[in-house]
Amino acid sequence: MTGSTTRFEAFRRLHETGIFVMPNPWDTGSAKVLAGLGFKALA
């Protein structure tokens, strides 16, 4: 699988479990904090 296909499949699997929260970080620092908090996807 290509990298984009792998990312697509991972994102699609998030929808299988029901509702999930996808925060929108403002910058690199907030993206790192949100990822560190365990969010599986960032907008």
N, CA, C and O atoms as a Tinker XYZ file with bonds, in Angstrom:
   172  protein
     1  N      0.835000   -1.193000    0.000000    73     2
     2  CA     0.000000    0.000000    0.000000    64     1     3
     3  C      0.874000    1.249000    0.000000    63     2     4     5
     4  O      1.974000    1.254000    0.552000    81     3
     5  N      0.373000    2.288000   -0.619000    73     3     6
     6  CA     1.096000    3.558000   -0.598000    64     5     7
     7  C      0.828000    4.268000    0.716000    63     6     8     9
     8  O     -0.067000    3.881000    1.468000    81     7
     9  N      1.600000    5.302000    0.988000    73     7    10
    10  CA     1.412000    6.059000    2.219000    64     9    11
    11  C      0.037000    6.687000    2.315000    63    10    12    13
    12  O     -0.578000    6.676000    3.382000    81    11
    13  N     -0.458000    7.239000    1.203000    73    11    14
    14  CA    -1.773000    7.885000    1.238000    64    13    15
    15  C     -2.884000    6.856000    1.415000    63    14    16    17
    16  O     -3.883000    7.136000    2.078000    81    15
    17  N     -2.725000    5.674000    0.835000    73    15    18
    18  CA    -3.730000    4.620000    1.002000    64    17    19
    19  C     -3.757000    4.151000    2.450000    63    18    20    21
    20  O     -4.831000    3.929000    3.011000    81    19
    21  N     -2.598000    4.001000    3.053000    73    19    22
    22  CA    -2.510000    3.588000    4.450000    64    21    23
    23  C     -3.172000    4.621000    5.354000    63    22    24    25
    24  O     -3.915000    4.257000    6.266000    81    23
    25  N     -2.914000    5.903000    5.114000    73    23    26
    26  CA    -3.531000    6.964000    5.921000    64    25    27
    27  C     -5.038000    6.980000    5.729000    63    26    28    29
    28  O     -5.785000    7.181000    6.687000    81    27
    29  N     -5.491000    6.769000    4.492000    73    27    30
    30  CA    -6.923000    6.728000    4.222000    64    29    31
    31  C     -7.587000    5.591000    4.988000    63    30    32    33
    32  O     -8.637000    5.783000    5.601000    81    31
    33  N     -6.986000    4.421000    4.956000    73    31    34
    34  CA    -7.554000    3.264000    5.656000    64    33    35
    35  C     -7.604000    3.509000    7.164000    63    34    36    37
    36  O     -8.586000    3.149000    7.812000    81    35
    37  N     -6.573000    4.108000    7.723000    73    35    38
    38  CA    -6.563000    4.415000    9.157000    64    37    39
    39  C     -7.672000    5.408000    9.493000    63    38    40    41
    40  O     -8.352000    5.255000   10.507000    81    39
    41  N     -7.859000    6.424000    8.651000    73    39    42
    42  CA    -8.911000    7.416000    8.881000    64    41    43
    43  C    -10.295000    6.785000    8.739000    63    42    44    45
    44  O    -11.203000    7.100000    9.507000    81    43
    45  N    -10.457000    5.899000    7.764000    73    43    46
    46  CA   -11.735000    5.224000    7.563000    64    45    47
    47  C    -12.084000    4.351000    8.766000    63    46    48    49
    48  O    -13.250000    4.275000    9.154000    81    47
    49  N    -11.098000    3.697000    9.356000    73    47    50
    50  CA   -11.342000    2.849000   10.526000    64    49    51
    51  C    -11.831000    3.655000   11.723000    63    50    52    53
    52  O    -12.557000    3.123000   12.563000    81    51
    53  N    -11.450000    4.925000   11.820000    73    51    54
    54  CA   -11.941000    5.767000   12.914000    64    53    55
    55  C    -13.460000    5.885000   12.872000    63    54    56    57
    56  O    -14.100000    6.003000   13.917000    81    55
    57  N    -14.040000    5.854000   11.680000    73    55    58
    58  CA   -15.484000    5.980000   11.526000    64    57    59
    59  C    -16.232000    4.710000   11.919000    63    58    60    61
    60  O    -17.427000    4.772000   12.208000    81    59
    61  N    -15.566000    3.577000   11.937000    73    59    62
    62  CA   -16.218000    2.307000   12.236000    64    61    63
    63  C    -16.655000    2.200000   13.690000    63    62    64    65
    64  O    -17.611000    1.486000   13.994000    81    63
    65  N    -15.979000    2.893000   14.588000    73    63    66
    66  CA   -16.293000    2.790000   16.012000    64    65    67
    67  C    -17.360000    3.783000   16.449000    63    66    68    69
    68  O    -17.745000    3.792000   17.619000    81    67
    69  N    -17.839000    4.609000   15.548000    73    67    70
    70  CA   -18.859000    5.598000   15.897000    64    69    71
    71  C    -18.308000    7.009000   15.807000    63    70    72    73
    72  O    -17.520000    7.326000   14.916000    81    71
    73  N    -18.723000    7.840000   16.724000    73    71    74
    74  CA   -18.333000    9.251000   16.718000    64    73    75
    75  C    -16.931000    9.416000   17.298000    63    74    76    77
    76  O    -16.574000    8.763000   18.278000    81    75
    77  N    -16.147000   10.292000   16.685000    73    75    78
    78  CA   -14.838000   10.634000   17.228000    64    77    79
    79  C    -14.626000   12.137000   17.090000    63    78    80    81
    80  O    -15.239000   12.785000   16.241000    81    79
    81  N    -13.758000   12.681000   17.925000    73    79    82
    82  CA   -13.458000   14.114000   17.913000    64    81    83
    83  C    -12.165000   14.327000   17.137000    63    82    84    85
    84  O    -11.169000   13.641000   17.362000    81    83
    85  N    -12.198000   15.296000   16.214000    73    83    86
    86  CA   -11.018000   15.627000   15.426000    64    85    87
    87  C    -10.731000   17.124000   15.610000    63    86    88    89
    88  O    -11.319000   17.956000   14.918000    81    87
    89  N     -9.826000   17.468000   16.542000    73    87    90
    90  CA    -9.539000   18.876000   16.808000    64    89    91
    91  C     -8.758000   19.529000   15.666000    63    90    92    93
    92  O     -8.137000   18.850000   14.849000    81    91
    93  N     -8.803000   20.849000   15.631000    73    91    94
    94  CA    -8.125000   21.626000   14.596000    64    93    95
    95  C     -7.015000   22.461000   15.244000    63    94    96    97
    96  O     -7.286000   23.540000   15.770000    81    95
    97  N     -5.769000   21.973000   15.211000    73    95    98
    98  CA    -4.673000   22.734000   15.818000    64    97    99
    99  C     -4.372000   24.010000   15.029000    63    98   100   101
   100  O     -4.573000   24.070000   13.816000    81    99
   101  N     -3.891000   25.020000   15.738000    73    99   102
   102  CA    -3.589000   26.308000   15.117000    64   101   103
   103  C     -2.161000   26.387000   14.605000    63   102   104   105
   104  O     -1.867000   27.149000   13.683000    81   103
   105  N     -1.269000   25.598000   15.205000    73   103   106
   106  CA     0.138000   25.653000   14.817000    64   105   107
   107  C      0.809000   24.320000   15.152000    63   106   108   109
   108  O      0.165000   23.399000   15.655000    81   107
   109  N      2.092000   24.232000   14.871000    73   107   110
   110  CA     2.820000   22.982000   15.107000    64   109   111
   111  C      2.827000   22.604000   16.583000    63   110   112   113
   112  O      2.684000   21.432000   16.933000    81   111
   113  N      2.991000   23.592000   17.436000    73   111   114
   114  CA     3.023000   23.321000   18.877000    64   113   115
   115  C      1.722000   22.734000   19.384000    63   114   116   117
   116  O      1.728000   21.751000   20.126000    81   115
   117  N      0.598000   23.332000   18.985000    73   115   118
   118  CA    -0.689000   22.799000   19.441000    64   117   119
   119  C     -0.972000   21.437000   18.809000    63   118   120   121
   120  O     -1.640000   20.604000   19.422000    81   119
   121  N     -0.478000   21.199000   17.600000    73   119   122
   122  CA    -0.641000   19.879000   16.971000    64   121   123
   123  C      0.100000   18.818000   17.778000    63   122   124   125
   124  O     -0.417000   17.720000   17.982000    81   123
   125  N      1.296000   19.137000   18.231000    73   123   126
   126  CA     2.063000   18.187000   19.042000    64   125   127
   127  C      1.376000   17.926000   20.376000    63   126   128   129
   128  O      1.338000   16.786000   20.838000    81   127
   129  N      0.836000   18.959000   20.994000    73   127   130
   130  CA     0.129000   18.789000   22.266000    64   129   131
   131  C     -1.100000   17.910000   22.074000    63   130   132   133
   132  O     -1.322000   16.980000   22.849000    81   131
   133  N     -1.900000   18.193000   21.049000    73   131   134
   134  CA    -3.116000   17.414000   20.799000    64   133   135
   135  C     -2.789000   15.960000   20.468000    63   134   136   137
   136  O     -3.475000   15.049000   20.933000    81   135
   137  N     -1.754000   15.737000   19.675000    73   135   138
   138  CA    -1.339000   14.362000   19.366000    64   137   139
   139  C     -0.875000   13.660000   20.640000    63   138   140   141
   140  O     -1.151000   12.477000   20.838000    81   139
   141  N     -0.170000   14.389000   21.498000    73   139   142
   142  CA     0.292000   13.826000   22.765000    64   141   143
   143  C     -0.841000   13.482000   23.712000    63   142   144   145
   144  O     -0.703000   12.604000   24.564000    81   143
   145  N     -1.962000   14.174000   23.563000    73   143   146
   146  CA    -3.139000   13.883000   24.389000    64   145   147
   147  C     -3.891000   12.653000   23.897000    63   146   148   149
   148  O     -4.818000   12.184000   24.557000    81   147
   149  N     -3.494000   12.130000   22.740000    73   147   150
   150  CA    -4.077000   10.885000   22.263000    64   149   151
   151  C     -5.093000   10.994000   21.148000    63   150   152   153
   152  O     -5.718000    9.995000   20.792000    81   151
   153  N     -5.280000   12.184000   20.584000    73   151   154
   154  CA    -6.209000   12.305000   19.461000    64   153   155
   155  C     -5.663000   11.517000   18.279000    63   154   156   157
   156  O     -4.482000   11.627000   17.947000    81   155
   157  N     -6.517000   10.726000   17.646000    73   155   158
   158  CA    -6.104000    9.852000   16.550000    64   157   159
   159  C     -5.999000   10.586000   15.222000    63   158   160   161
   160  O     -5.300000   10.124000   14.320000    81   159
   161  N     -6.683000   11.729000   15.081000    73   159   162
   162  CA    -6.651000   12.504000   13.836000    64   161   163
   163  C     -6.731000   13.984000   14.175000    63   162   164   165
   164  O     -7.382000   14.376000   15.144000    81   163
   165  N     -6.069000   14.793000   13.375000    73   163   166
   166  CA    -6.115000   16.247000   13.520000    64   165   167
   167  C     -6.579000   16.838000   12.200000    63   166   168   169
   168  O     -6.216000   16.353000   11.128000    81   167
   169  N     -7.388000   17.896000   12.287000    73   167   170
   170  CA    -7.905000   18.538000   11.068000    64   169   171
   171  C     -6.846000   19.413000   10.450000    63   170   172
   172  O     -7.087000   20.038000    9.418000    81   171
